């Protein structure tokens, strides 16, 4: 669908839903990655003017990603928990309007690119003062959402209800299943899965996990954090999972000495997270989930390559991501070796 056709369809639909004429005065396509399409829209009606982002799926979504309905419902939960995230505006579950379900959220200021977050000089002051604390405290607020606090039973199930006893075994079993579905063998991944099964830590509590909390999924400018984005991989799990994902080598954008997202130090992040949550961060659990995260990303990148190679959804971005599988395999084994040498 071209952008003018999209504009016309959205105008007609929102006018019908909101019971007043709605005009889109400006619309343009935003970068949405390999699986998402995002459009910036300026809406004008009799009662209001809104700058929003329309978010919908592009082609096929990644395995395990939430539907647009569930992603929107998670954004509502997180917003109500006090997390700095764009205000949810409208959900459309029917695919018939524009060809796939979509939702609207507040358009916020800032940039999310890794190079900007980690290296741009206009963020130097914020990077040195509050970037780590803002992200740590917002993550701690996100983790206050628990299965017990959610009334939507359908959403509870879609986020994969688990227990502290079965979550990690289920996670490993899911990875084994995904690995078995790939057309080629990955012995390094098998080795890491075996190690994780033998070194499974305890979980203190099941909480809502963002699932992709990393540099690239939060908007910033010199005024600070503008909003946390992208809840398509949210699920119930271990709080250490999100902390570990942010610390993964792959999200440091070349600044390897800054283990938190390429801009901060682990101990500072742990301290700020603990100050907000009242929960002590366990460094071994973080490393365990870093290993798990690298294996998940290794399998995920191989899946994206297979989408391209199979012809299901051909694209240079999918192919280039797939080439990076070996990097995550190497990093996971390096982390295991580091733990073993420390014992």
C-alpha positions in Angstrom: 0.0 0.0 0.0 1.4 3.4 -0.9 1.5 6.2 1.6 -1.4 8.2 0.0 -3.7 5.1 0.1 -2.7 4.5 3.7 -3.5 8.2 4.6 -6.9 8.0 3.0 -7.8 4.7 4.7 -6.7 5.9 8.2 -8.6 9.2 7.8 -11.8 7.5 6.9 -11.5 4.9 9.7 -10.6 7.3 12.5 -13.3 9.7 11.4 -15.8 6.8 11.8 -14.4 5.6 15.1 -14.0 9.1 16.7 -17.3 10.4 15.3 -15.8 13.5 13.9 -13.8 14.4 10.7 -10.1 13.5 11.0 -7.5 14.8 8.6 -3.9 13.8 8.3 -1.9 16.9 7.6 1.4 15.2 7.4 2.5 11.6 7.0 5.9 10.0 6.5 7.5 6.6 6.9 9.8 6.0 9.8 12.5 3.3 10.0 10.8 0.3 11.5 13.5 -2.4 11.2 13.1 -5.8 9.6 9.6 -6.7 10.9 7.8 -3.5 11.7 6.5 -0.5 9.8 6.2 2.8 11.6 4.6 6.0 10.2 4.6 9.5 11.7 1.2 11.2 11.4 -0.1 14.6 12.3 -3.8 14.3 13.0 -6.3 17.2 13.1 -10.0 16.9 14.2 -12.6 19.3 15.5 -11.5 18.6 19.1 -7.8 18.1 19.0 -4.4 18.0 17.2 -2.2 15.0 17.7 1.2 13.9 16.6 1.2 10.1 16.6 3.1 7.1 15.3 1.2 4.3 13.5 2.8 0.9 14.2 2.0 -2.2 12.2 3.7 -5.4 11.0 5.7 -5.6 7.8 5.5 -9.0 6.1 5.9 -11.6 8.7 6.7 -10.9 12.3 9.5 -12.7 14.1 8.7 -15.9 15.9 7.6 -15.2 19.5 6.7 -11.6 18.9 3.4 -10.3 20.3 0.4 -9.4 18.1 -0.3 -5.7 17.7 -3.2 -6.0 20.1 -1.1 -7.6 22.8 1.9 -5.2 22.3 -0.5 -2.3 22.7 -2.0 -3.8 25.9 1.5 -4.2 27.3 2.3 -0.6 26.5 -0.8 0.4 28.5 0.3 -1.7 31.5 3.8 -0.2 31.4 2.5 3.4 31.0 0.3 2.9 34.0 3.2 1.6 36.0 5.0 4.9 35.6 7.5 3.9 32.9 8.4 6.8 30.6 6.9 5.5 27.4 4.8 7.0 24.6 1.1 7.4 25.6 -1.0 4.7 24.0 -3.7 6.4 21.8 -5.7 3.9 19.8 -5.7 0.2 18.9 -7.2 -1.3 15.7 -7.4 -5.1 15.9 -9.0 -5.7 12.5 -6.7 -6.3 9.6 -9.3 -5.1 7.0 -8.6 -1.4 7.6 -5.0 -1.2 6.2 -4.2 -4.8 5.6 -2.9 -5.7 9.1 -3.8 -4.7 12.7 -2.1 -1.4 13.9 -2.0 0.9 16.8 -1.3 4.6 17.4 0.9 6.0 20.1 2.1 9.5 21.0 5.0 10.7 18.9 7.9 11.7 21.1 11.1 13.6 20.6 14.6 12.2 20.4 16.6 9.7 18.6 17.2 6.0 19.2 20.2 5.1 17.0 23.1 3.3 18.7 25.7 5.7 17.4 23.7 8.7 18.7 23.1 7.2 22.2 26.7 6.1 22.7 28.8 8.7 20.9 27.1 11.9 20.0 28.6 14.9 21.7 25.2 16.6 22.4 24.5 13.8 24.9 27.8 14.0 26.7 26.4 15.7 29.8 23.4 13.5 30.1 25.5 10.4 29.4 27.8 11.2 32.3 25.1 12.2 34.7 21.7 10.5 34.4 21.5 8.2 31.5 22.3 5.1 33.5 20.0 6.0 36.4 17.1 6.9 34.2 17.2 3.6 32.4 17.8 1.6 35.5 14.9 3.2 37.4 12.5 2.9 34.5 13.4 -0.8 34.1 12.7 -1.3 37.8 9.3 0.3 37.4 8.5 -1.9 34.4 9.3 -4.9 36.6 6.6 -3.9 39.1 4.1 -5.4 36.6 3.4 -8.9 37.7 0.9 -11.6 36.7 -1.0 -10.9 39.9 -1.4 -7.2 39.0 -3.0 -7.9 35.5 -6.7 -8.4 35.2 -6.8 -9.3 31.5 -6.7 -13.1 31.6 -6.1 -13.4 27.9 -3.1 -11.1 28.0 -1.7 -13.0 31.0 -1.7 -16.2 28.9 -0.3 -14.5 25.7 2.6 -13.3 27.8 3.3 -17.0 28.6 2.5 -17.7 32.3 5.3 -19.4 34.0 6.6 -20.2 37.5 9.9 -19.6 39.1 10.6 -23.3 38.9 9.7 -24.0 35.2 10.6 -20.7 33.5 14.3 -21.5 32.6 13.7 -25.1 31.7 10.9 -24.0 29.4 13.1 -21.2 27.9 15.9 -23.8 27.2 13.4 -26.3 25.7 12.0 -23.5 23.4 15.5 -22.7 22.2 16.2 -26.4 21.5 13.0 -26.6 19.5 13.9 -23.5 17.5 17.4 -24.8 16.9 16.0 -28.1 15.7 13.9 -26.3 13.1 16.9 -24.7 11.5 18.2 -26.5 8.4 21.8 -26.5 9.5 23.6 -27.7 12.6 25.0 -25.3 15.3 27.2 -27.4 17.7 28.3 -24.3 19.6 24.7 -23.5 20.5 24.2 -27.1 21.6 27.2 -26.8 23.9 25.9 -23.6 25.5 22.4 -25.1 26.0 24.0 -28.0 27.8 25.9 -25.7 30.1 22.8 -23.7 30.9 20.9 -26.8 31.8 23.7 -27.7 34.3 24.0 -24.2 35.8 20.4 -23.0 36.1 20.0 -20.3 38.8 17.0 -19.6 41.0 14.5 -16.9 40.1 13.4 -14.5 42.9 10.0 -13.5 41.2 8.2 -13.7 37.9 7.8 -10.2 36.5 7.0 -8.5 33.2 10.2 -8.6 31.0 10.5 -6.1 28.2 12.4 -8.7 26.1 14.4 -6.3 24.0 15.6 -3.6 26.5 18.7 -2.3 24.7 20.3 0.7 23.0 18.1 1.3 20.0 14.8 0.9 21.8 14.7 4.1 23.8 14.5 7.6 22.6 16.8 10.3 23.9 17.8 13.9 23.4 19.9 16.4 25.4 17.0 16.8 27.8 17.2 13.2 28.7 15.2 10.0 28.2 12.1 10.6 26.2 10.6 7.2 26.1 11.0 3.4 26.2 9.8 1.7 22.9 9.0 -1.6 21.4 7.3 -4.1 23.6 6.7 -6.8 20.9 8.9 -9.3 22.8 7.4 -8.7 26.3 6.7 -11.8 28.4 6.7 -13.1 32.0 10.2 -13.9 33.2 13.2 -13.1 35.3 14.2 -9.4 35.9 17.8 -10.3 35.4 17.0 -11.2 31.8 16.3 -7.5 30.8 19.5 -6.3 32.7 21.6 -8.9 30.9 20.1 -8.0 27.4 21.1 -4.4 27.9 24.6 -5.5 28.9 25.2 -7.7 25.9 28.3 -7.0 23.8 26.2 -6.7 20.6 24.4 -3.6 21.9 27.5 -1.6 22.8 28.1 -0.3 19.3 31.9 -0.5 19.5 32.3 0.9 23.0 33.1 -2.4 24.6 34.4 -1.0 27.8 31.0 0.5 28.6 29.2 -2.8 29.3 25.8 -1.2 29.8 24.5 -0.4 26.3 27.8 1.2 25.3 27.3 4.1 27.6 27.5 3.0 31.3 29.1 0.7 33.9 27.5 -2.4 35.3 27.9 -1.5 39.0 26.4 1.9 38.5 23.4 0.4 36.7 23.0 -2.3 39.4 23.1 0.3 42.1 20.5 2.5 40.5 18.2 -0.5 39.8 18.5 -1.7 43.4 17.7 1.8 44.7 14.4 1.9 42.8 13.4 -1.8 43.1 14.7 -2.7 46.5 15.9 -5.9 44.9 19.6 -6.9 44.9 21.0 -7.7 41.4 22.8 -11.0 41.3 25.8 -10.8 38.9 25.9 -14.5 38.2 22.2 -14.4 37.1 23.0 -11.5 34.8 25.8 -13.4 33.2 23.7 -16.5 32.9 21.0 -14.5 31.0 23.7 -12.8 28.9 24.7 -16.3 27.7 21.0 -17.1 27.2 20.5 -13.8 25.4 23.4 -14.5 23.0 22.0 -17.9 22.2 18.5 -16.4 21.6 20.0 -13.8 19.3 22.2 -16.3 17.6 19.1 -18.5 16.8 17.0 -15.4 16.0 19.6 -14.1 13.5 19.8 -17.6 11.9 16.0 -17.5 11.6 16.1 -14.2 9.9 18.6 -15.5 7.4 16.4 -18.5 6.7 13.5 -16.1 6.0 15.6 -14.6 3.3 17.2 -17.8 2.0 13.8 -19.6 1.8 12.3 -16.8 -0.3 9.6 -16.2 2.3 10.6 -12.6 2.9 13.7 -11.7 0.9 15.8 -8.7 2.0 19.4 -7.6 2.4 18.8 -6.6 6.1 17.6 -10.2 6.9 20.6 -11.7 5.1 23.1 -9.4 6.8 21.7 -10.1 10.3 21.9 -13.8 9.6 25.7 -13.5 9.0 26.2 -12.5 12.6 25.1 -15.8 14.2 28.7 -16.9 14.7 29.5 -13.7 16.7 26.9 -14.5 19.3 28.0 -18.1 19.5 31.5 -17.0 20.2 30.4 -14.5 22.8 28.3 -17.0 24.7 31.2 -19.5 24.8 33.5 -16.7 26.0 31.2 -15.9 28.9 31.0 -19.6 29.9 34.8 -19.8 29.8 35.0 -16.6 32.0 32.7 -18.1 34.6 34.5 -21.5 34.6 37.9 -19.8 35.0 36.5 -17.8 38.0 35.4 -20.9 39.9 
